[in-house]
Amino acid sequence: MHYSVLLSESIEGLNIQENGIYVDGTLGYGGHSEEILKRLTSGHLYAFDNDIEAIEYSRKRLDKYKDKVTFIHSNFENLKEKLEEVNVSTIDGIVLDLGFSSPQIDDPNRGFSFMKDARLDMRMDKSQKISAYEVVNEYKEEKLTEIFYKYAEEKFSRVIAKNIVARRPIESTMELVDVIKSSVPTKYMLTRHPERVIFQAIRIEVNRELIVLEKVLPDAIEMLNIGGRISVITFHSLEDRIVKQTFKKASEVDKLVSGLPVIPEEYKPKIKLINKKPILPSDIELQENTRSKSAKLRIIERV
């Protein structure tokens, strides 16, 4: 079953008000949502996920809170539009857990894992057209190289992309691993495990993960009521960099007017940082769940 990473820290960081309006942008298997719902009386939770299997599981798990939760089958990039459809224009908090649920990773039919043989897929929303198969088998060599450099920071990106194109069609995860293995020195494969980051890069491309994150953060900040908070849990440096830079920019006075004796209201900071350095998993959590190792939590408050 899925282990909800940094659960208590992210929920406590929201400073939940019992009558507030909250969003779980990454419902998954309901761990964070359940903790929010426990703290609500007249408040309400809107839970987003583009994986219908996760929604159906969480709908059952959270059945006793059904009057206080609305499930939305959509990517959280559509936060503003989907909430407007249900007449919600402001919120008191949102949690984003950007990791993948263990059942998704461990399900061989989803094609996320480089350790289990499966058809290349990696889609969070199984109804979308582009899967890992299309990326691996239809993208040009130059595009694959760009993705591997940008999303994996892999120094053998060019040769891996070249060999992928030469070996097409590639049907399964293990076929792709074999191509990666044949593209790098043996010692590098054993010590650096490039298959891990190449799979990450393809997954990011398939699900547009960084594009989605860049879109949702400004929307979420704009929708926050004064005192409302955002908790974001990231799992790799590319995600954390986007969150850190977005929060830093919104927490500072605009440089255009920073020297003025009186700062116009529209140029003042929109948020304050609750933690300047990311919150990391405790030793106890790391013992319970090794997949928490790379997690980082950043929290901000609307001012």
C-alpha positions in Angstrom: 0.0 0.0 0.0 1.1 3.6 -0.5 3.1 5.4 2.2 2.1 9.1 2.4 5.4 10.9 2.5 5.9 13.8 5.0 2.3 13.3 6.0 2.2 15.0 9.4 4.6 17.8 8.4 2.7 18.8 5.2 -0.7 18.7 6.9 0.4 20.6 10.0 2.0 23.1 7.7 -1.4 23.9 6.2 -2.6 25.2 9.6 -6.1 23.9 8.7 -9.2 25.8 9.8 -12.2 23.6 10.5 -14.5 25.6 8.2 -11.9 26.2 5.4 -11.9 25.3 1.8 -9.0 23.0 0.9 -7.5 21.2 -2.1 -5.6 18.0 -2.4 -4.1 18.5 -5.9 -2.6 15.0 -5.9 -5.2 12.7 -4.3 -3.5 9.4 -5.0 -4.6 6.9 -2.5 -6.0 9.4 -0.1 -3.5 9.7 2.7 -3.2 13.5 2.8 -6.9 13.9 2.0 -7.9 11.8 4.9 -5.8 13.9 7.3 -7.3 17.1 6.0 -10.9 15.8 6.3 -10.3 14.7 9.9 -9.7 18.3 10.7 -12.8 19.8 8.9 -16.3 20.4 10.4 -18.1 22.7 8.1 -15.2 23.0 5.7 -14.8 21.2 2.4 -12.1 19.4 0.4 -11.7 19.3 -3.4 -9.5 16.3 -4.4 -7.9 16.2 -7.8 -6.3 13.2 -9.6 -6.0 12.3 -13.3 -5.7 8.6 -12.4 -9.3 7.2 -12.3 -8.1 4.1 -10.4 -6.7 6.3 -7.6 -10.0 8.2 -7.4 -12.1 5.1 -7.2 -9.9 3.7 -4.4 -9.9 6.9 -2.4 -13.7 7.3 -2.9 -14.1 4.1 -0.9 -11.4 4.9 1.6 -13.0 8.3 2.4 -16.6 7.2 2.2 -17.3 8.4 5.8 -16.3 11.9 4.8 -18.4 11.9 1.6 -20.4 15.0 2.5 -17.1 17.0 2.9 -15.2 16.0 -0.2 -15.6 16.5 -3.9 -13.5 14.3 -6.3 -12.3 15.9 -9.5 -11.0 13.6 -12.3 -8.5 16.1 -13.7 -4.8 17.1 -13.6 -4.2 19.7 -11.0 -3.0 22.1 -13.7 -6.7 22.7 -14.3 -7.1 23.8 -10.6 -8.5 27.3 -11.3 -10.9 26.2 -14.1 -12.3 23.2 -12.4 -12.9 25.0 -9.1 -14.6 27.8 -10.9 -17.0 25.2 -12.4 -18.1 24.4 -8.9 -18.3 28.1 -7.9 -15.1 28.1 -5.8 -12.9 31.1 -6.4 -10.8 31.2 -3.3 -9.2 28.5 -1.1 -7.6 28.3 2.3 -4.9 25.7 1.5 -3.6 23.2 -1.0 -1.3 20.2 -0.7 0.7 18.9 -3.7 2.6 15.6 -3.3 4.4 15.3 -6.6 5.6 11.7 -6.0 4.0 8.7 -7.6 2.1 6.3 -5.5 3.7 2.9 -4.7 0.7 1.0 -6.3 1.3 2.9 -9.5 5.1 2.3 -9.5 4.7 -1.4 -8.5 1.9 -2.2 -11.0 3.8 -3.8 -13.9 0.9 -2.9 -16.2 1.6 0.8 -15.8 5.2 0.6 -17.2 6.7 3.0 -14.7 9.4 0.7 -13.3 12.7 -0.1 -14.9 12.9 -3.2 -12.7 9.7 -4.9 -14.0 9.0 -6.0 -17.5 6.0 -4.3 -19.0 4.8 -2.5 -22.1 6.1 1.0 -22.2 3.3 3.3 -20.8 4.0 5.6 -17.8 0.7 7.5 -18.3 -1.0 8.9 -15.1 -4.1 9.4 -17.1 -4.6 6.2 -19.1 -7.0 7.9 -21.5 -4.4 10.3 -22.9 -2.9 9.4 -26.3 0.8 10.0 -25.6 2.5 7.2 -23.6 6.2 6.2 -23.1 5.8 4.0 -26.2 5.2 7.0 -28.5 8.0 9.0 -26.9 10.5 6.2 -27.3 9.5 5.1 -30.7 8.3 8.2 -32.5 10.4 11.2 -31.1 13.3 12.2 -33.3 16.8 11.5 -32.0 17.4 15.3 -31.3 14.2 15.5 -29.2 15.1 12.5 -27.2 18.6 13.9 -26.5 17.1 17.1 -25.4 14.7 15.4 -23.0 17.4 13.3 -21.5 19.7 16.3 -21.0 16.9 18.5 -19.6 15.0 16.1 -17.4 17.7 13.5 -16.5 20.9 15.6 -16.7 22.4 12.5 -18.2 25.9 12.9 -19.7 25.3 10.0 -22.1 22.1 11.4 -23.4 23.1 11.7 -27.0 24.4 8.1 -27.4 21.4 6.7 -25.5 19.0 8.5 -27.8 21.0 7.4 -30.9 20.9 3.8 -29.8 17.1 4.0 -29.0 16.4 5.1 -32.5 18.6 2.4 -34.0 16.8 -0.3 -32.0 13.3 0.7 -32.7 10.6 -0.6 -32.3 11.1 -0.9 -28.5 8.1 -2.5 -26.9 8.9 -3.0 -23.2 10.6 -1.5 -20.2 13.3 -4.3 -20.2 14.1 -3.7 -23.9 14.6 0.0 -23.1 16.8 -0.9 -20.1 18.9 -3.2 -22.4 19.5 -0.3 -24.8 20.5 2.0 -22.0 22.9 -0.7 -20.6 24.5 -1.1 -24.0 25.0 2.7 -24.4 27.2 3.3 -21.3 30.3 1.9 -19.8 29.7 -1.1 -17.5 31.1 0.6 -14.4 28.9 3.6 -15.1 25.8 1.4 -15.4 26.6 -0.3 -12.1 27.4 2.8 -10.1 25.2 5.6 -11.6 22.2 3.6 -12.8 21.3 5.9 -15.8 18.2 3.8 -16.4 16.6 5.4 -13.3 17.0 8.9 -14.6 16.2 8.1 -18.2 12.9 6.5 -17.1 12.3 9.6 -15.0 12.9 11.8 -18.0 10.5 9.9 -20.2 7.8 9.9 -17.4 8.2 13.7 -17.0 7.7 14.1 -20.7 4.7 11.8 -20.9 2.9 13.5 -18.1 4.2 17.1 -18.7 5.1 17.2 -15.0 7.3 20.3 -14.9 5.0 22.2 -17.3 2.0 21.4 -15.1 3.9 22.5 -12.0 4.9 25.8 -13.5 1.3 26.5 -14.4 -0.4 25.5 -11.1 1.8 27.3 -8.6 0.9 30.9 -9.7 -2.8 29.9 -9.9 -2.7 28.4 -6.5 -1.1 31.5 -4.9 -3.6 33.8 -6.6 -6.5 31.7 -5.2 -5.3 31.6 -1.6 -7.2 33.6 1.0 -5.0 35.8 3.3 -3.4 33.3 5.8 -4.0 30.4 3.4 -1.1 28.0 2.9 0.5 25.8 0.2 2.4 22.6 1.1 4.4 21.1 -1.8 6.4 17.9 -1.6 9.0 17.3 -4.4 11.1 14.3 -5.2 13.8 15.5 -7.5 15.9 18.6 -8.1 14.0 19.8 -11.2 10.7 20.0 -9.3 12.2 21.5 -6.2 14.0 24.2 -8.3 10.7 25.3 -9.8 8.9 25.4 -6.4 11.8 27.2 -4.7 12.2 29.9 -7.5 8.4 30.5 -7.8 8.0 30.9 -4.0 11.1 33.1 -3.8 9.9 35.4 -6.5 6.4 35.7 -5.0 7.9 36.4 -1.5 10.0 39.4 -2.5 9.3 43.0 -3.4 9.3 43.5 -7.2 12.8 44.8 -8.2 11.3 47.5 -10.3 10.1 49.3 -7.1 12.3 47.9 -4.4 14.1 51.2 -3.8 11.0 53.3 -3.4 10.2 54.7 0.1 6.6 53.5 -0.2 5.9 50.3 -2.1 2.6 50.2 -4.1 0.3 47.5 -2.9 0.4 45.6 -6.2 4.2 45.2 -6.0 4.4 43.9 -2.4 5.1 40.3 -1.7 2.1 37.9 -2.2 3.4 35.3 0.2 5.8 34.6 3.0 8.0 31.5 3.3 7.1 29.4 6.3 10.4 27.4 6.0 13.3 28.9 4.1 15.0 25.6 3.9 13.1 22.5 2.8 11.7 20.1 5.5 13.2 16.6 5.1 11.8 13.2 6.2 12.6 12.2 9.7 14.9 9.3 10.5 11.9 7.3 11.6 10.1 7.9 8.3 13.2 6.9 6.3 13.4 3.6 8.2 9.7 3.0 7.4 9.8 4.0 3.8 13.1 4.3 1.8 11.2 6.0 -1.1 10.9 9.1 1.1 14.7 9.6 0.8 14.6 12.3 -1.8 11.5 14.1 -0.6 11.5 17.9 0.3 8.7 19.9 1.7 8.2 23.7 1.1 5.4 25.7 2.7 4.2 29.2 2.1 1.5 31.5 3.4 -0.5 34.2 1.6 -0.1 37.7 3.1 
